[in-house]
């Protein structure tokens, strides 16, 4: 409750910055969830045994996503 009170007391330019930060947090969290759920699902869909022939492109893309 106090965070809302402090947020309302800020200047309009500060509020815009905090709004941008909140959207950035949501975007990063969404990408993390995509990695957490996407990696096991892609390995299940492709088949773990195919890793013997090399890492599939989707797995490389998900690992690149995690690095960002």
N, C-alpha and C positions, 0 to 999 in steps of 0.2 A: 504494500500500500504506500509506503514512504517513497518507493522508486517512482511511482506515478506522480506523486506530489512534487518531487524534485524535477522530474521530466517536464511537468507543466510550467515550472518556474524558470526554465531555461529560455534563452533568446530563440528567436525563430531560426536563425542560422545554425545554432547548436542543435536544435531539434531536427533539422534537415540532415545534419551529419550523423546524428544518432539513428535516424531512420535508415540512412544508407548503410550504417554498420549493422543494423538488425537484418536488412535484406542480404547483406554479405554473409552473416552468420547462418541464415536460412539456406543460402546457396551452398555453402561449404558443408553444412550438415546433410543436405540432400545428396551431394556428391559422395559423402562418406557412406550414407545408407545404400546408395547405388553400388558402391564397391563391396560393402559387406554382404549384401544379398546377391549381387550379380556374379561374383566370383564362384561361389559354390554352385549356383544355378547353371552357369555356363559350363563348369566342369562336369556337372551331372548331364547336361544336355549333349555336350560333345562326347563325353566318355573319358574317364580318367586314363584308360589304357592307351588313348591316342597321344598321351604325353611322351610315350616312348619314341614317337616319330618327330617330336619337336613341340614347342609351345604354340598353341593355336593363336591366331591373330586377335581374337576377342579377349583372350587372357592377357596378352601384351597390352591391349588397349586399356583394360581394367587396371593393370599395374601402372600404366602411365597416368591414368586418372588419379590413382592414389598418390602419385608423386606430386601432382599439382596441388 
